[in-house]
Amino acid sequence: MTYRLYQMADSGNCYKIRLLMSQLALPLETVEIDITRGESRTKEFLAINPNGKVPTFEIAPGQYLAESNAILWYLARQTNYLPTDAYAQALVMQWFGFEQYSHEPNIATARYWIKIINAANDYEQELISKHAAGYKALDVMERHLGLNDFFVNDYSVADIALFAYTHVCHEGGFTLSGYPAIRQWIERVRDQPGFIDINA
Amino acid sequence: MTYRLYQMADSGNCYKIRLLMSQLALPLETVEIDITRGESRTKEFLAINPNGKVPTFEIAPGQYLAESNAILWYLARQTNYLPTDAYAQALVMQWFGFEQYSHEPNIATARYWIKIINAANDYEQELISKHAAGYKALDVMERHLGLNDFFVNDYSVADIALFAYTHVCHEGGFTLSGYPAIRQWIERVRDQPGFIDINA
């Protein structure tokens, strides 16, 4: 069967999977789930992902996988998008952890409030702390990218994981004006073969 | 060299590493970092982990790895604590993602405010939302453990990742009284060879 992605197209976590699938030149079927209308909390959806989140990925009939970075890892193994050395693989997972703990909850959540549900006014106070913590994560990235072209060795799923929400962080009220290394890395990612835009 | 763990002993994320190292019967040197006194934000510490967090793990002189679940993965590969099948490995990573995104930020953070920094009164409002979100994560675990003895196949690093903060969730104001499957799983984890307590 063709891999099937349950997604909300605007979500950076879902875009990660589309981007890698494009770079692997694999066919993909998408099913749109509008999380703002509760479509990830229906009985049917909870049967395929009890945590009620997108992306959820069907790799074989009835065989599901959740969590964007786990899906990236599954698809990238034995390809050029995952390093083979054990320490380098562990560093990819380190950046996955950084992305889901220190980066996404701040940068993606600010974008969700501002762009996806158009509710910046309701989250004025929360946005102040999300912006502070998000810039801390961008500082860590800037420091690394000042010394390295990519996150681990060459371009890998670690870059895909971090690119997804970083390159649209302005939609969450962030500016990359003080982050030249990140801006140059964004261009390097855009130059990769098979790159597709989040809106593609 | 002996592996070296930069840790705060009370941290569940650091305990994960000690527990697996005990089960692998590997020697471990620990260096105590008091994050409540800024010791993870010194210039020296930021040189080994620019994200300023524990655990940080030294696997060879000058070679560091951060993020608890990345360290678990690195140590568990080619042992019985990580399944070999690609889909099962991806499910371990799925639970890693769940733990760091949906579980730890709620359950560990509540414990941090209440037990570690003794500031429950300062976080009264925040604790309400942390408890609501934490119970949602426990619901997902209970549902899975009602049907399965462990998170992926047999006991693995997925169980270690989720055990660390679940078994001390009462220290964050949670009760497992409505979660019989989780309570039984906690006993199954305690029965594993090489098990050590968080206070050991």
Chai-1 contact restraints between the chains, C-beta under 6 A:
chainA,res_idxA,chainB,res_idxB,connection_type,confidence,min_distance_angstrom,max_distance_angstrom,comment,restraint_id
A,P50,B,V140,contact,1.0,0.0,6.0,A-B,restraint_1
A,P50,B,R143,contact,1.0,0.0,6.0,A-B,restraint_2
A,N51,B,V140,contact,1.0,0.0,6.0,A-B,restraint_3
A,L65,B,A90,contact,1.0,0.0,6.0,A-B,restraint_4
A,L65,B,Q94,contact,1.0,0.0,6.0,A-B,restraint_5
A,A66,B,Q94,contact,1.0,0.0,6.0,A-B,restraint_6
A,E67,B,Q94,contact,1.0,0.0,6.0,A-B,restraint_7
A,E67,B,G97,contact,1.0,0.0,6.0,A-B,restraint_8
A,N69,B,G97,contact,1.0,0.0,6.0,A-B,restraint_9
A,A70,B,A90,contact,1.0,0.0,6.0,A-B,restraint_10
A,A70,B,M93,contact,1.0,0.0,6.0,A-B,restraint_11
A,A70,B,Q94,contact,1.0,0.0,6.0,A-B,restraint_12
A,A70,B,G97,contact,1.0,0.0,6.0,A-B,restraint_13
A,W73,B,M93,contact,1.0,0.0,6.0,A-B,restraint_14
A,Y74,B,A90,contact,1.0,0.0,6.0,A-B,restraint_15
A,A90,B,L65,contact,1.0,0.0,6.0,A-B,restraint_16
A,A90,B,A70,contact,1.0,0.0,6.0,A-B,restraint_17
A,A90,B,Y74,contact,1.0,0.0,6.0,A-B,restraint_18
A,M93,B,A70,contact,1.0,0.0,6.0,A-B,restraint_19
A,M93,B,W73,contact,1.0,0.0,6.0,A-B,restraint_20
A,Q94,B,L65,contact,1.0,0.0,6.0,A-B,restraint_21
A,Q94,B,A66,contact,1.0,0.0,6.0,A-B,restraint_22
A,Q94,B,E67,contact,1.0,0.0,6.0,A-B,restraint_23
A,Q94,B,A70,contact,1.0,0.0,6.0,A-B,restraint_24
A,G97,B,E67,contact,1.0,0.0,6.0,A-B,restraint_25
A,G97,B,N69,contact,1.0,0.0,6.0,A-B,restraint_26
A,G97,B,A70,contact,1.0,0.0,6.0,A-B,restraint_27
A,G97,B,Q100,contact,1.0,0.0,6.0,A-B,restraint_28
A,Q100,B,G97,contact,1.0,0.0,6.0,A-B,restraint_29
A,Q100,B,Q100,contact,1.0,0.0,6.0,A-B,restraint_30
A,Q100,B,Y101,contact,1.0,0.0,6.0,A-B,restraint_31
A,Y101,B,Q100,contact,1.0,0.0,6.0,A-B,restraint_32
A,V140,B,P50,contact,1.0,0.0,6.0,A-B,restraint_33
A,V140,B,N51,contact,1.0,0.0,6.0,A-B,restraint_34
A,R143,B,P50,contact,1.0,0.0,6.0,A-B,restraint_35
